[in-house]
Amino acid sequence: MIKEAMILAAGFGKRVRPLTLNYPKPLLKIGNETLLSNTLKFLEQFGIKKVIINVHYLSEQIIDYIKKNNFNLTINIVKEEKNILETGGGVLNAINHFSNNAFLIINPDTIWNFHYLNELKLMKKLFFEKKMSCFLLLVNKKKSFDISLKGDFSLKNILVNRIGELNYIYTGLQIIEPGVFANIKEKVFSINKIWDNLIENNKLFGLESKNDFLHVSTLDIYNQLLERKLNVK
């Protein structure tokens, strides 16, 4: 069972400035939903009960937003006070808020919708059947709305690597075991450190998403997505 998730919401959103000079990126709107509310509702649809959100930049706005809106989830905020800890450090900093069970890590930058639910259910099934430590949802860069995004990974069956043709992009969704953080000494580091350690041991896996990848990467892409008048569900 996977009942817990972490939303990464501490970033500065530099690529969508000037919008993020006064608002944190997770509170940007697509249709009637903010990126954050869309992500929370997606997690609720999947059956998540507890969510941890890490915050840093303009953190009080996100904290107030959660207080003023009702979500059918237990939500805890972990504030990175002095310095931003990057993606891996942010998760490690919040690890004590989770049980010892596998949990989701999700980025609110992606426009999550109900089409992703079946893929996530399949990921959960395979994750436990094959006793994985980390399972990424990837997408071929050809399906990215932002055609400037370059691939980060190769994918053979479900084995992830960084050699050969790097045609796959990380969608921003993964299932992970807390134990993969056990021997990390750094406080500030990218989640790529975890992934690269797993790749060295042929233990990083990925599922190819068949959905069109809509992701708020830059100001221009955000404006293009707004023009599409997406009905986020």
Short mmCIF file of the C-alpha atoms (twelve columns), coordinates in Angstrom:
data_MODEL
# 
_entry.id   MODEL 
# 
loop_
_atom_site.group_PDB 
_atom_site.id 
_atom_site.type_symbol 
_atom_site.label_atom_id 
_atom_site.label_alt_id 
_atom_site.label_comp_id 
_atom_site.label_asym_id 
_atom_site.label_seq_id 
_atom_site.Cartn_x 
_atom_site.Cartn_y 
_atom_site.Cartn_z 
_atom_site.pdbx_PDB_model_num 
ATOM 1   C CA . MET A 1   0.000  0.000  0.000   1 
ATOM 2   C CA . ILE A 2   1.139  3.533  -0.726  1 
ATOM 3   C CA . LYS A 3   -0.636 6.099  1.407   1 
ATOM 4   C CA . GLU A 4   1.972  8.867  1.678   1 
ATOM 5   C CA . ALA A 5   3.394  11.372 -0.784  1 
ATOM 6   C CA . MET A 6   5.758  14.319 -0.898  1 
ATOM 7   C CA . ILE A 7   5.218  17.371 -3.071  1 
ATOM 8   C CA . LEU A 8   8.360  19.315 -3.932  1 
ATOM 9   C CA . ALA A 9   7.392  22.980 -3.632  1 
ATOM 10  C CA . ALA A 10  10.515 24.770 -2.359  1 
ATOM 11  C CA . GLY A 11  11.954 26.025 -5.649  1 
ATOM 12  C CA . PHE A 12  12.408 29.597 -6.866  1 
ATOM 13  C CA . GLY A 13  10.634 29.175 -10.216 1 
ATOM 14  C CA . LYS A 14  13.279 31.258 -11.963 1 
ATOM 15  C CA . ARG A 15  12.319 30.177 -15.485 1 
ATOM 16  C CA . VAL A 16  8.802  31.597 -15.166 1 
ATOM 17  C CA . ARG A 17  9.836  35.021 -13.881 1 
ATOM 18  C CA . PRO A 18  8.499  37.695 -13.570 1 
ATOM 19  C CA . LEU A 19  5.403  35.726 -12.465 1 
ATOM 20  C CA . THR A 20  7.314  34.165 -9.595  1 
ATOM 21  C CA . LEU A 21  8.746  37.404 -8.265  1 
ATOM 22  C CA . ASN A 22  5.607  37.771 -6.147  1 
ATOM 23  C CA . TYR A 23  4.078  34.269 -6.181  1 
ATOM 24  C CA . PRO A 24  5.620  30.834 -5.670  1 
ATOM 25  C CA . LYS A 25  5.402  28.669 -8.771  1 
ATOM 26  C CA . PRO A 26  3.083  26.024 -7.226  1 
ATOM 27  C CA . LEU A 27  0.400  28.712 -6.863  1 
ATOM 28  C CA . LEU A 28  0.330  29.587 -10.573 1 
ATOM 29  C CA . LYS A 29  -3.005 28.713 -12.120 1 
ATOM 30  C CA . ILE A 30  -3.973 26.483 -15.017 1 
ATOM 31  C CA . GLY A 31  -7.690 26.894 -15.584 1 
ATOM 32  C CA . ASN A 32  -9.425 27.036 -12.209 1 
ATOM 33  C CA . GLU A 33  -6.741 25.109 -10.364 1 
ATOM 34  C CA . THR A 34  -3.352 26.063 -9.062  1 
ATOM 35  C CA . LEU A 35  -0.528 23.690 -9.883  1 
ATOM 36  C CA . LEU A 36  -0.508 22.740 -6.204  1 
ATOM 37  C CA . SER A 37  -4.250 22.102 -5.875  1 
ATOM 38  C CA . ASN A 38  -4.234 20.061 -9.071  1 
ATOM 39  C CA . THR A 39  -1.465 17.888 -7.652  1 
ATOM 40  C CA . LEU A 40  -3.168 17.459 -4.286  1 
ATOM 41  C CA . LYS A 41  -6.441 16.426 -5.922  1 
ATOM 42  C CA . PHE A 42  -4.585 13.957 -8.156  1 
ATOM 43  C CA . LEU A 43  -2.977 12.375 -5.088  1 
ATOM 44  C CA . GLU A 44  -6.352 12.176 -3.368  1 
ATOM 45  C CA . GLN A 45  -7.827 10.415 -6.401  1 
ATOM 46  C CA . PHE A 46  -5.051 7.848  -6.205  1 
ATOM 47  C CA . GLY A 47  -5.815 7.130  -2.566  1 
ATOM 48  C CA . ILE A 48  -3.052 9.029  -0.816  1 
ATOM 49  C CA . LYS A 49  -3.957 9.960  2.763   1 
ATOM 50  C CA . LYS A 50  -0.933 11.937 3.986   1 
ATOM 51  C CA . VAL A 51  1.066  14.564 2.099   1 
ATOM 52  C CA . ILE A 52  4.282  16.335 3.054   1 
ATOM 53  C CA . ILE A 53  5.028  19.613 1.235   1 
ATOM 54  C CA . ASN A 54  8.486  21.151 1.493   1 
ATOM 55  C CA . VAL A 55  8.638  24.932 1.162   1 
ATOM 56  C CA . HIS A 56  11.296 27.619 1.078   1 
ATOM 57  C CA . TYR A 57  10.787 30.457 -1.427  1 
ATOM 58  C CA . LEU A 58  7.761  32.628 -0.530  1 
ATOM 59  C CA . SER A 59  6.856  29.809 1.817   1 
ATOM 60  C CA . GLU A 60  4.248  31.731 3.826   1 
ATOM 61  C CA . GLN A 61  2.037  32.030 0.754   1 
ATOM 62  C CA . ILE A 62  1.922  28.257 0.340   1 
ATOM 63  C CA . ILE A 63  1.338  27.756 4.069   1 
ATOM 64  C CA . ASP A 64  -1.560 30.245 4.013   1 
ATOM 65  C CA . TYR A 65  -2.985 28.649 0.875   1 
ATOM 66  C CA . ILE A 66  -3.113 25.237 2.533   1 
ATOM 67  C CA . LYS A 67  -4.722 26.708 5.655   1 
ATOM 68  C CA . LYS A 68  -7.422 28.511 3.667   1 
ATOM 69  C CA . ASN A 69  -8.386 25.626 1.400   1 
ATOM 70  C CA . ASN A 70  -9.936 22.313 2.362   1 
ATOM 71  C CA . PHE A 71  -8.307 19.194 0.990   1 
ATOM 72  C CA . ASN A 72  -9.329 15.685 2.029   1 
ATOM 73  C CA . LEU A 73  -5.779 14.899 3.026   1 
ATOM 74  C CA . THR A 74  -3.557 15.179 6.065   1 
ATOM 75  C CA . ILE A 75  -1.026 17.827 4.978   1 
ATOM 76  C CA . ASN A 76  2.185  18.651 6.815   1 
ATOM 77  C CA . ILE A 77  4.490  21.489 5.804   1 
ATOM 78  C CA . VAL A 78  8.256  21.160 6.176   1 
ATOM 79  C CA . LYS A 79  9.961  24.529 5.884   1 
ATOM 80  C CA . GLU A 80  13.552 24.766 4.690   1 
ATOM 81  C CA . GLU A 81  14.503 27.782 6.735   1 
ATOM 82  C CA . LYS A 82  17.942 29.106 5.817   1 
ATOM 83  C CA . ASN A 83  18.849 27.480 2.524   1 
ATOM 84  C CA . ILE A 84  17.042 25.521 -0.141  1 
ATOM 85  C CA . LEU A 85  18.107 21.877 0.104   1 
ATOM 86  C CA . GLU A 86  17.511 20.870 -3.543  1 
ATOM 87  C CA . THR A 87  15.337 17.915 -4.500  1 
ATOM 88  C CA . GLY A 88  17.197 15.118 -2.741  1 
ATOM 89  C CA . GLY A 89  18.068 17.146 0.324   1 
ATOM 90  C CA . GLY A 90  14.480 18.305 0.610   1 
ATOM 91  C CA . VAL A 91  13.213 14.737 0.732   1 
ATOM 92  C CA . LEU A 92  15.895 13.633 3.190   1 
ATOM 93  C CA . ASN A 93  15.082 16.605 5.427   1 
ATOM 94  C CA . ALA A 94  11.450 15.459 5.576   1 
ATOM 95  C CA . ILE A 95  12.092 11.707 5.760   1 
ATOM 96  C CA . ASN A 96  11.203 11.455 9.446   1 
ATOM 97  C CA . HIS A 97  7.675  12.585 8.657   1 
ATOM 98  C CA . PHE A 98  7.080  9.361  6.738   1 
ATOM 99  C CA . SER A 99  6.575  5.803  7.899   1 
ATOM 100 C CA . ASN A 100 9.078  3.161  6.811   1 
ATOM 101 C CA . ASN A 101 6.944  2.333  3.786   1 
ATOM 102 C CA . ALA A 102 7.399  3.332  0.150   1 
ATOM 103 C CA . PHE A 103 5.957  6.716  -0.756  1 
ATOM 104 C CA . LEU A 104 5.419  8.957  -3.783  1 
ATOM 105 C CA . ILE A 105 7.494  11.990 -4.709  1 
ATOM 106 C CA . ILE A 106 5.735  14.332 -7.107  1 
ATOM 107 C CA . ASN A 107 6.480  17.677 -8.761  1 
ATOM 108 C CA . PRO A 108 3.544  20.089 -9.100  1 
ATOM 109 C CA . ASP A 109 4.971  21.549 -12.341 1 
ATOM 110 C CA . THR A 110 3.365  18.771 -14.392 1 
ATOM 111 C CA . ILE A 111 -0.328 19.026 -15.296 1 
ATOM 112 C CA . TRP A 112 -1.520 15.813 -13.655 1 
ATOM 113 C CA . ASN A 113 -4.845 14.385 -14.792 1 
ATOM 114 C CA . PHE A 114 -6.908 11.209 -14.413 1 
ATOM 115 C CA . HIS A 115 -5.122 9.584  -17.377 1 
ATOM 116 C CA . TYR A 116 -2.060 9.207  -15.150 1 
ATOM 117 C CA . LEU A 117 -3.961 7.227  -12.508 1 
ATOM 118 C CA . ASN A 118 -3.874 3.912  -14.374 1 
ATOM 119 C CA . GLU A 119 -0.158 4.304  -15.024 1 
ATOM 120 C CA . LEU A 120 0.468  5.008  -11.363 1 
ATOM 121 C CA . LYS A 121 -1.596 1.972  -10.362 1 
ATOM 122 C CA . LEU A 122 0.513  -0.164 -12.704 1 
ATOM 123 C CA . MET A 123 3.672  1.329  -11.226 1 
ATOM 124 C CA . LYS A 124 2.512  0.410  -7.732  1 
ATOM 125 C CA . LYS A 125 1.772  -3.163 -8.793  1 
ATOM 126 C CA . LEU A 126 5.169  -3.661 -10.453 1 
ATOM 127 C CA . PHE A 127 7.027  -1.848 -7.667  1 
ATOM 128 C CA . PHE A 128 5.940  -4.373 -5.060  1 
ATOM 129 C CA . GLU A 129 5.970  -7.424 -7.315  1 
ATOM 130 C CA . LYS A 130 9.579  -6.809 -8.359  1 
ATOM 131 C CA . LYS A 131 10.651 -5.458 -4.953  1 
ATOM 132 C CA . MET A 132 12.031 -2.218 -6.378  1 
ATOM 133 C CA . SER A 133 13.677 0.634  -4.510  1 
ATOM 134 C CA . CYS A 134 12.779 3.386  -6.966  1 
ATOM 135 C CA . PHE A 135 10.408 3.499  -9.930  1 
ATOM 136 C CA . LEU A 136 10.172 6.569  -12.178 1 
ATOM 137 C CA . LEU A 137 7.395  7.568  -14.542 1 
ATOM 138 C CA . LEU A 138 9.158  8.594  -17.755 1 
ATOM 139 C CA . VAL A 139 7.929  9.873  -21.098 1 
ATOM 140 C CA . ASN A 140 9.477  9.953  -24.532 1 
ATOM 141 C CA . LYS A 141 10.563 13.510 -25.315 1 
ATOM 142 C CA . LYS A 142 8.498  13.333 -28.521 1 
ATOM 143 C CA . LYS A 143 5.387  13.571 -26.354 1 
ATOM 144 C CA . SER A 144 6.541  16.707 -24.549 1 
ATOM 145 C CA . PHE A 145 4.583  19.912 -25.163 1 
ATOM 146 C CA . ASP A 146 7.853  21.772 -24.566 1 
ATOM 147 C CA . ILE A 147 9.881  20.523 -27.516 1 
ATOM 148 C CA . SER A 148 13.050 22.119 -26.147 1 
ATOM 149 C CA . LEU A 149 13.300 19.572 -23.333 1 
ATOM 150 C CA . LYS A 150 16.128 17.119 -23.826 1 
ATOM 151 C CA . GLY A 151 16.030 13.521 -22.696 1 
ATOM 152 C CA . ASP A 152 17.773 12.506 -19.479 1 
ATOM 153 C CA . PHE A 153 17.491 8.731  -19.597 1 
ATOM 154 C CA . SER A 154 17.463 5.662  -21.768 1 
ATOM 155 C CA . LEU A 155 14.852 2.994  -21.079 1 
ATOM 156 C CA . LYS A 156 15.140 -0.670 -22.009 1 
ATOM 157 C CA . ASN A 157 12.063 -2.626 -20.964 1 
ATOM 158 C CA . ILE A 158 11.826 -1.084 -17.491 1 
ATOM 159 C CA . LEU A 159 15.544 -0.646 -16.752 1 
ATOM 160 C CA . VAL A 160 16.683 2.985  -16.634 1 
ATOM 161 C CA . ASN A 161 20.162 4.134  -17.636 1 
ATOM 162 C CA . ARG A 162 22.026 7.214  -18.832 1 
ATOM 163 C CA . ILE A 163 23.814 5.600  -21.766 1 
ATOM 164 C CA . GLY A 164 22.818 5.323  -25.416 1 
ATOM 165 C CA . GLU A 165 19.994 7.436  -26.790 1 
ATOM 166 C CA . LEU A 166 18.627 9.580  -23.990 1 
ATOM 167 C CA . ASN A 167 15.084 9.882  -25.280 1 
ATOM 168 C CA . TYR A 168 13.212 9.864  -21.998 1 
ATOM 169 C CA . ILE A 169 12.188 12.699 -19.678 1 
ATOM 170 C CA . TYR A 170 11.285 12.340 -16.017 1 
ATOM 171 C CA . THR A 171 7.642  13.344 -15.639 1 
ATOM 172 C CA . GLY A 172 7.974  14.365 -12.011 1 
ATOM 173 C CA . LEU A 173 6.444  11.256 -10.415 1 
ATOM 174 C CA . GLN A 174 8.199  8.375  -8.666  1 
ATOM 175 C CA . ILE A 175 7.711  5.684  -6.059  1 
ATOM 176 C CA . ILE A 176 10.626 5.361  -3.680  1 
ATOM 177 C CA . GLU A 177 11.725 3.426  -0.609  1 
ATOM 178 C CA . PRO A 178 13.003 5.576  2.273   1 
ATOM 179 C CA . GLY A 179 15.962 3.211  2.694   1 
ATOM 180 C CA . VAL A 180 17.698 4.603  -0.409  1 
ATOM 181 C CA . PHE A 181 18.521 7.731  1.606   1 
ATOM 182 C CA . ALA A 182 20.105 5.785  4.472   1 
ATOM 183 C CA . ASN A 183 23.792 6.337  3.628   1 
ATOM 184 C CA . ILE A 184 23.573 9.907  2.342   1 
ATOM 185 C CA . LYS A 185 25.629 12.304 4.452   1 
ATOM 186 C CA . GLU A 186 25.070 15.533 2.506   1 
ATOM 187 C CA . LYS A 187 22.241 17.852 3.472   1 
ATOM 188 C CA . VAL A 188 22.016 19.647 0.114   1 
ATOM 189 C CA . PHE A 189 21.898 17.439 -2.984  1 
ATOM 190 C CA . SER A 190 19.887 16.597 -6.074  1 
ATOM 191 C CA . ILE A 191 17.708 13.496 -6.295  1 
ATOM 192 C CA . ASN A 192 19.964 12.629 -9.237  1 
ATOM 193 C CA . LYS A 193 22.492 11.427 -6.659  1 
ATOM 194 C CA . ILE A 194 20.047 8.722  -5.563  1 
ATOM 195 C CA . TRP A 195 19.194 7.812  -9.139  1 
ATOM 196 C CA . ASP A 196 22.832 7.564  -10.223 1 
ATOM 197 C CA . ASN A 197 23.642 5.320  -7.264  1 
ATOM 198 C CA . LEU A 198 20.813 3.018  -8.273  1 
ATOM 199 C CA . ILE A 199 21.807 3.060  -11.951 1 
ATOM 200 C CA . GLU A 200 25.302 1.851  -11.017 1 
ATOM 201 C CA . ASN A 201 23.697 -1.257 -9.520  1 
ATOM 202 C CA . ASN A 202 21.046 -1.728 -12.239 1 
ATOM 203 C CA . LYS A 203 18.343 -0.912 -9.709  1 
ATOM 204 C CA . LEU A 204 16.654 2.141  -11.205 1 
ATOM 205 C CA . PHE A 205 13.453 1.333  -13.062 1 
ATOM 206 C CA . GLY A 206 11.001 3.304  -15.137 1 
ATOM 207 C CA . LEU A 207 7.594  3.012  -16.749 1 
ATOM 208 C CA . GLU A 208 6.944  4.777  -20.049 1 
ATOM 209 C CA . SER A 209 3.951  7.079  -19.861 1 
ATOM 210 C CA . LYS A 210 1.735  7.239  -22.924 1 
ATOM 211 C CA . ASN A 211 0.220  10.600 -21.963 1 
ATOM 212 C CA . ASP A 212 1.094  13.890 -23.582 1 
ATOM 213 C CA . PHE A 213 3.572  15.592 -21.251 1 
ATOM 214 C CA . LEU A 214 2.299  19.042 -20.264 1 
ATOM 215 C CA . HIS A 215 4.767  20.698 -17.917 1 
ATOM 216 C CA . VAL A 216 5.209  24.315 -16.810 1 
ATOM 217 C CA . SER A 217 8.878  24.665 -17.664 1 
ATOM 218 C CA . THR A 218 9.234  28.284 -18.837 1 
ATOM 219 C CA . LEU A 219 7.193  31.478 -18.993 1 
ATOM 220 C CA . ASP A 220 6.581  30.998 -22.689 1 
ATOM 221 C CA . ILE A 221 5.360  27.416 -22.204 1 
ATOM 222 C CA . TYR A 222 3.097  28.522 -19.344 1 
ATOM 223 C CA . ASN A 223 1.503  31.170 -21.553 1 
ATOM 224 C CA . GLN A 224 1.030  28.624 -24.351 1 
ATOM 225 C CA . LEU A 225 -0.649 26.232 -21.927 1 
ATOM 226 C CA . LEU A 226 -2.975 29.022 -20.798 1 
ATOM 227 C CA . GLU A 227 -3.937 29.662 -24.415 1 
ATOM 228 C CA . ARG A 228 -5.017 26.032 -24.723 1 
ATOM 229 C CA . LYS A 229 -7.605 26.658 -21.984 1 
ATOM 230 C CA . LEU A 230 -6.982 23.307 -20.383 1 
ATOM 231 C CA . ASN A 231 -9.806 21.749 -18.403 1 
ATOM 232 C CA . VAL A 232 -7.763 20.310 -15.568 1 
ATOM 233 C CA . LYS A 233 -9.398 17.264 -13.945 1 
# 
